[in-house]
Structure formats: C-alpha cells, structure tokens
C-alpha cells in the first residue's frame, strides 16, 4: 500500500491529467453543463484575472513563454542525461510523463474545455440550408460587386495600395468593442479584454501556413507580422473569437466576419468582405472554373491588386513541411470534435448563408447583403 501511495505521489501530475481527461468525457456528454460551469464560470474568471494583469504588458507573453520553455527543456535534458547515465529509466519516465501532463492540464483548464460547449450554430439555432453550385456562383457574383464597391468607397483610386498606414491605429480596440457587442447579443459572456498580438519575426507563422494562432497557455491571440495589412482586421477578429471561447475554425471565421462588417470603418469591413470573397471564389473554382474566371474578371482593378498583393506577400514565406503540418492540425481538429478538420475554415460560406436566413441581425445583414433581402 505504501509503495502504491508513493507511486501515485510521484505521478501526481499524471494523476491530475487523468482526472482532467475524465472531466472532459463528462463535459463532452453534457455540453449545457460545460457551458454553465466552464465557459460561463471558470473560463470567465481566467479571462478577467489574466486580461487585467498580464494582458496589460506591452509585449506578447508568448515570448516569455518561449524563454521559459527553453529553460525547462535545458533543465530537463540535463536531468535526463544524468538519469540515463545512472540507468534511472523509471525516474526519467516519471519526469517525462509529469511534464507532458502539466502541458495537457493547462491546455484544457485554461481554454480547451470550450471544445465541449455548444457551438455557435447550436446557440443561434441555425437550420441547414444546402448551397448548390448555382447558389455559390450567385453569391460570389454579388459579393464581387459588393467588395469592389466597398473598396472604392474606402480607398477611392484603384492605383492606391493598401498598407499599414491605411489601417486604424486602434484596430485591436475597435475589433474588441464590436465583437463584444455581437457576442453579447448572441448570449455569450465576454468578460476580460482579449489581446491580439503581432508576432515577429515576419513569417514565423506563415511558414507553417498559419496567418494567426491563439495560444491557450498565454490566453492571447497572435497574427504574423508578415501578414499583408489588409488581412489584419479579419485575422485579428478570428483569433479574438478564439479568445472568447469559440473553438471551431469556421465559426471563428464567421464571428470574425460579423465583427468586421459591424464596424463603421470601411477598411475593416473591406478586410472581412475580401476574405469572404476569397473563400467563395476558391470554392467556386473547384466546381466551375469557367464561372470562377467570369467572377474574377468582374472585379475592379483595385480588388485584383489587393488579392495579388496578398498572394505575393504570402510567397515571401514558403511553407515548411506543409503536408506534415496539415496532417497534424487536421487530426487535432477532428480529435476535438471539429469533424471537417481543416475544411472547417471554408464552412464560413455555409454559416453566413444560414445566418442570412436565420432572422437575426436583420439591419446588419441588409446593409452587407442587400441582394439577400429579395431572395
């Protein structure tokens, strides 16, 4: 009995990780309970504590996390080498399992349990509306006109390029204010002030095919500093949605889109419409290449310039092991209930279609999609 107690004590973090896993199974079976206990309770507490303390630090906390991880790995390798030389394989195994357990525990306690709460689609009671090829074409055609018009209103001359000076200086605050209003109207609690940081060096995320990332261990979202400025608003709003507990990538795209188009700032709205349009034409190209070309030809030169500028900017940072990254991330998403995996990003098209037919936010929908009023 004493030896068992001793082993349990030595594996205390593994024991806690097993408990967290069992709680996860319970939460997965009762999403409403998870929403009440975790998202609306424990998670909100973490948001308040972090956002009004470390969240005020001007530097991304992930830099400090990186230094801490480097130090821990250095210490671990030193101990591991000593244990290997002394043939203390059992102690090395315990050390390794406890270390991995701490990472696992913090992930779920700080954010990961949100995967087991009701989705945005469930919370807003969206009903399924299947889009066929014709629907996709019509939507792309209308949005092409809308995004061209919006670009003209926001910038004017097609020869003027969008750069960092075009983007509002208080972009993060503007997006946060809009997102809080939207999420509250949908019944979400939005305590705290989620931070979205720009990560340097340029390309640190883009080289793994990622424009932004939310890191639960520091409770902050991040965008790559090498991202084209016109992508900042939409990408930041996407990562901010993660910070407020939305887990599905397509739903974060949807929340990010609605956040941006709610703004009175035309550049912020344009960023979201352009992102949505790119999802539309990328999907249209897969099913009808001729109509894809037709829609692209209908764009104003300014929009074409912006799309080309985004593509050229991305090419500066070629992917590192893209197939491996896709395999790992796709598996991660599917293991957490995002059944579409990486394909979930494109579900923004379906979600926006369902939103337009839901009867919610009619004034905003009418302003953004005036053609849908007559459907």
N, C-alpha and C positions, 0 to 999 in steps of 0.2 A: 504493500500500500504506500509506504514512504517513497519507494522508487518511482511509483506512478505519479504521485504528487510532485516529486522533483522534476520528472519529465514534463509534466503539464506546465509547471512554472517556467522551465527553460524554453518551452514552446508557447509562451503566453501570447505572443503576438499572432502566431498561427491559430491559436485557440480563439482569439478575438475575431480573426479573419473568417473562421468557420461560422462563428455566431453571426457576423455580418452577412455571410452567404445565406444562412438560414432566414435571416430577416428579409433579405432580398426575395427569397422564394415566397414568403408571406406577402410582401408588398406587391409582388407580381400577380398574385392571386386576387388581391383586393386593391385595385387602383384608387378607388374612392377613399379608402383608409389611408393610403400613401399620400394622397393629395392633402388630406386633413392634417395628418401627423407630420409628414416630412416637408412637402412643398410649402404649405401654409404655416408651418411651425418651425421646425428645426432649421430648414434651409433659409427662411427669412431672418432668423437670428444670426446665422453666419454672415448673411449679406450685410446686415446692419453693423455688426462688430467689425468686419473687415473693411467695408467701404468707408466708414467714418474714422478709421485709424490708418492702416497701411495704404488704403486707397488714396490717401492724400499725398503720398510720396510721389514726387515728380518723375521718377524713373520706373520703368516696368519692373515689377517684382520678380519676373521670371529670370532676370539677370542674377539676382541674389540667389534664387533657387538653383540656377546653373552652377554658381560657385559652391553652394552647399553640396550639391550632388557630386561635383568633382572632388571635394574634400572627403565626403563619405566614401566614395569609390577608392580614393587613395588609402584611407584608413582600412577599408575592407580588404583590399589587395595585400596590404601589409600583414594583417591578421591571418588572411587565407594562406599566404606563403609560409608564415610561421607554423600554422596548423598542419599544412601539408608536409613540411619538413619533419614535424613531430609525429606525423601519422595520426593526427586527431581528426579523422574524417567525420566522425559523428558530430563533433563540435562545429566543424565547418558547415555541415548540412544544416544544423540548427541555426547558425548565424545567417546562412543564406535564406532559409525559409522565413525567419523572423523579419529580415529586411524586405523581402518581397511582400510579406503580409502587411507591413506598415503602409507600403505604397497602395496596395489593394484597399485597405481600410479607409485611408484618407480619400481615395478617389470616390468611393461610394458615400461616405459620410458627408463630404463637402459638396457633392454635386450629383454623383452617379445614380442615386435612388430616384432622381427625376425621370429616369427612363421608365419607371413603373407607374407613373401618374397618367391620368387621361391625356390624350393627345389634343392638339388644338382643334382638329377636325371633330373629335368627340365632344369637346367642350362647347363648340359653336354649333353642334348638331347639324353639320353639313350632310347633305344627301348626295349620293353618287350621280353624276351626270357624265355619261360617256361622251368623249370628244372623238369624232371620226376625222378622216383626212380633210374633208371639206371644212369642218369646223376649225381645224388647225390652220388651214390656209386663210380663211376669212379673218381669224384673229390676228394672224401675222400681217395680213394686208392692212387692217385697220390700225394696228399698233405701229406699223411703219409710217403711216401718215401722222399719227399722234406724236411719235418720238421725233419726227422731222420738224413738226410744228413747234414742239416744246423746245427743241434745240435752237430754233430761230428766235423764239421769244427770249430765251435765256442768254444767248450769246450774240445773235444777230448775224453778222457776216460769216459765211461758211469758211472763209480763209483764216479766221481767228482760231487758234488752237487752245484747247482747254489745258491748263496747267495748275500748279499748286496755288498760284495767286488767285485763281478763279474760285477756289473752294473756300467756304466761310471759315474764319479763324476759330470760331467757337462751334465747329461741326459736332464734336462729341456731345456737348451740352444740348444743342438743338435736337439731335437724334434721340438723346435720352428723354428729353421732355416729351417729344412726340410719341415715343414708344411707351412711355408710362401711361399716357392718356389712352392710347389704343388698347393696351393690355388690361388696364383697369376697366374699360368699357366692356371688355370680354370676360370679366370676372376673375382676373388674375391679381394676386398681390404683387406689388412691385416695390418693396422696401429696399433701401440702400440706393446707391448710385454706381451702377456697373461701369467699370473703367475699360476703355478700349485703347490699347497702346500701339504705337508704331514700332515694329521690331527692326533693328539693324543687326548686321549689315544687310544691304539690299540683297534680296534673293534667298535669304535664309529659309523662307517658307516656300517661295515659288519654285525652288529647285526640287521640291517634293510635291509639286502640283497642287499647292495649297496657297490660297490668297490670304486666308486668315485662320486663326485657331483659338479656341477657348481652352485654357489650361486650368482644370479644376483645382489643382494643388495651390494655385495662387489666386484663384477666384477672379481672374481677369481675362478679357479677350484681347486678341492681338491681330494686327494686319501687317503684311510685309511692307517695309518702307520702299521697296522697289515697285510696288503696285502703281499702275497709272492712276493719277489723281481722280479721274472721273469715276473710277471704281471704288474710291474710298467710302463715300456715303453708304452705298448699298452693302458693301462688305462689312463695314463697321456695324451697321444696323443688324446684319445677320448674326455677327458674333455677340452683339449685345443681347439678342434674343436668347442665345445660349446662357448668357449670364443671368437672365431672369427665369431660367429653369426649363426652357424649351430644348428638347434633345434632338428631335428628328430634323435632318438637314433640309429637307424640302419645306418643312414647316417654318424653319428659321429663315429660309429664303422668302417665304410668304409673309412672315411677320416683318422682315426687313423691308420688303416691297411696300407693304401698307404703311409702315413707319415713314418711309421716304416720301411717298406720294401724299401723305398728310401734311407735309411741310409747305409753307408759303414760299420757300426758297426754290426757285426754278431749277437751279443746278442740282440740288438734292433730289428733286422729283425726276429730273432727266437721268440721273445716275441709275435710279431704280427702273425707269421705263426702258432704258437702253439694255440693262441687264436682262430684264424680262424678254425683250425683243430678241436678244441673242439666244436665249433658251428656245424661243419659238422657232427661229429660223434653223437652228441646229437640229431640232426635231423634224421640221418640215423637209429639210434636205435629205433625211433618211427615208422619207416616204414618197416624196415627189420633187425630184431635183429640178425639173423644169419650172415649177411654180416657185421653188426656192429662189431661182435666178431671177424670176419675174419680180418677186417682192424686193430683193436686194437692189435691183435696177431702179425701183421706185423711190429709193431713199434720196434725200438731199445730199449734196457733196459733203456738208459738214458732218453728218452722221457717219457717212462712209469713212471720212478722215479719222473720226474718233475710233471706230472699230479697227481700222488699220493700225492706228497708234497703239491701241491696246495689244493687238497681236504682236507688233514689233517690240513692244516693251516686254512681253512675256518671253519672246525669243532670246532675250538677253540672258535668261536664266534657264537653260535646258535642264530637263528632269534628270535626277539621279535615281537610277533603278525604278523607273515608273511602274513596270509590271509588278514588282515586289510590293511597292507602296500600295497599289490598287488592290492587290490580293489581301494584304494585311488589313487595310482600312475597310474594305468590303466585308471581310469576315468579322471585324469588330462591330460594324453597324448591325449586321444580321444577328450576331450573338446577343445584341441588346434590344432586339425586337423591331429593328428597322428592316423589315423584310425585303425591301427593294435594294438594300445595300447602297452602293454608290449611285445607282439610278434614282435614288430618292431626291437628289438635288433637282432633277427635272420635274418632280411632282409639283413644283410651283405652278406649272401650267394648269394642271387639274385642280389645284386648290383655289387658284384665282377664279377659275370657271365656276366652281362650287360656291365661292364667296359671292360672286356676282348674282347668283340665283338664290342666295340664302335670305334675302330681305334685310340684311344687316347693312349698316353704314351707307344708306342709300345716297346721301348727299355726296359723300366721297367717291362712291362708285360712279355716279352720274358725271361728276367733274372729270374723272380719269377715263372712263369708258362711255362717253355719251352715246355711242352707237348701240351699246347693250341695252339701253332703255327701250329701244324699239324692237328688241328681239322677242 
